[in-house]
Amino acid sequence: MKIFRILLLLALLFLYRIGFSQQKSFRIHTLVFYNFENLFDTINDPHTDDDEWTPMGSQRWTSKKYHQKLESLARVLIETGKPENSNSPTFIGCSEIENRGVLEDLVLQPKMVLQDYGIIHFDSPDKRGIDVALLFQKKYFLPTSYANIPLYIYKKEVEIQELVTPLEDSDQNEAVTTYDNRVFTRDQLLVTGFLDGEEINIIVNHWPSRSGGEKKSSPFREAAGMLNRKIIDSLQKINPDAKVITLGDLNDGPFNNSIKKALGAKAKKQDVPEFGIYNPFEEMAKKGLGTIAFRDSWDIFDQIMVTQSLIKNDFSTYQYWKAGIFNKSYLIQNSGQYKGYPKRHSATEVGFSDHFPVYIYLIKEAK
């Protein structure tokens, strides 16, 4: 009997080793989105409403505070996506940045400088001067085209400019008639390029706020969703297998009309039709998770969604693996009125942001 048990154990160990040796290895890349919440430099820009973020402004925004903010953001960005991926994020979509200069300061932070991040950024017409941008690791991603696509919305009527030229030339779009009631908001940034030789399209968003109330402002975000869908449709018309990732602070949760109807996102992979969009953050929202809190109520405004071409079971090309919210304890306020909320900037402390970052992984079978 004892000999039999020994032989059985040896057989099991043999089978385990065979199985282990047959495990596949994968290349992995992390994509992050993070709302930096008021990443302003200390210099007054006469063309934007940034007065409070100056040394003499209401925030008393000094050089010391600014560099502490940069250091804090760098820590978060480098750690997001670990331990599943030991490498820092390949892509970082970001919002609430004042200009390209603050991004140049960010990527030169000691925690980030060795990663050699490139920057894609355009100034937007937002009245506060805040923009969206994409950071990328140059050793993995080669951008081939990028464009800032404006969202035209008005207080009395919501309109979206028709794109009259191909997306690769979209910075030459035809101008629309000017209305006095235009709401100036962030452009949608489209970046196309090659990730390890494979074409990927990324759209970075910061949709219109809920200023004036959620219901009243909802048509503006629905218009943003429609523009996002139009961009994706245009890419898929050029290439039916186009891999598109849209990410950002949408100022709406996964169940709102801007995402469910205008963009047409689905919560379950099996429900995503051809050319459709999958939103992994809807299931997280159902579980009560959140990226932002207001009056003790959580929602997921920060989301990353992918087209159906990225949720197939063929891992010979890059595919979506899984998603998450980066909400480590050091990012959470641990005392006071806002205990449990994201630790943001206050009169006494330079925090991180009022949002948690979100991330997804792309994986591909290594050859």
C-alpha positions, 0 to 999 in steps of 0.5 A: 500500500505504501509503495502504491501511494509513493508511485501515485504521488510520483505520477501526480508530480509528473503530470503537474510538471507536464501541465506547468511546462505547457502553460502559455506565456503572455506579453502584457501591457497596462492602460491607465486613466487618471483624472489628475484633478487640477494639475496646474502650474503656478504661472498665471495664464491670462487666456484661461481662468486659472487665477486660483491656482497661483501663489496669490490665488485662493489655493495659495498654489506654490512651487512646493505644493506643485512639485509635491503634487507631481511626486504624488501623481508619479507614485500612483501612476507607476504603481497602478497595474501591479503586481499583475504587471511588473512594468509601469503602464504603457499608456496613461490617459489623463485629464484636468491638466493645464498644459503640456508643460505640467506633463513634461514636468511629470514625466521627468519625475524620478519615479517616471523618467527612466520609463521614457514617456512620450506626450500627446497633447492639444490645448482645448477650448475649456474656459479653465484651460484644462485638457486631456492627454495621452502618455505612452512608453516610447519603447512599446508604442509608435504613434502614427496619427493623432487629432483633437476632435471638438465637441460642439454643444449649445445651451439651447440645442445639442449639436455635433459637428459632422466630420467631413474629412477622414479622421487622420486629417481631422484637424482640418475639419470644416468649421461650423456656424458660431452660436453665442450659447456654445458650451466650451468643453474638452476635445476628444483626443484620438491617437492611432499607432502601433503597439509592438507592431499591432495597430491600436486606436485610443480615445481620451475623454473628459466629457461635460460636467454635471454643472446645473444638475445631472438631468439638465446637463445630460444632453451634453454628455449624450452628445459626447457619447454620440461623437465618441461612437461616430469616431469609432464608427469611422475607424471601423469603416476604414478597418472593420477589425479596428481595435479601439479603446475609449477611456476617460472621466465621462461624468456619467456612470455606466448606466447613464444614457450617454454610455448605454444608449449614445455609445451603446456599451454592454456589460457582458461580453456575450452581449456585445455585437459585432462592432459593439463596445464592452464596458467592464466597469458596469459590473463593478458599479453593480457591486457598489464599487466607485471611482468618485464619491459625492454625498456618501454615494459612489459612482464610476465616472472613470471608465475604459471600454473596448470594441468587440475586436478586443474581446475575442479568444484569439490571443495571437493578437492583443486582447483585453484581459481584465480591468480594475480600480486602483484604490490603495489605502494611501489614496483614501482620506482616513479621517474627518468629514470625508473619511473614506473618500479619495484623498484630494487637495485641501487647505492643509494637505496636498493630496492626490485626486478626487478620483481613483485611477482605473486600468485594464490589461491587454495580453498577447501570447508570446511566441 
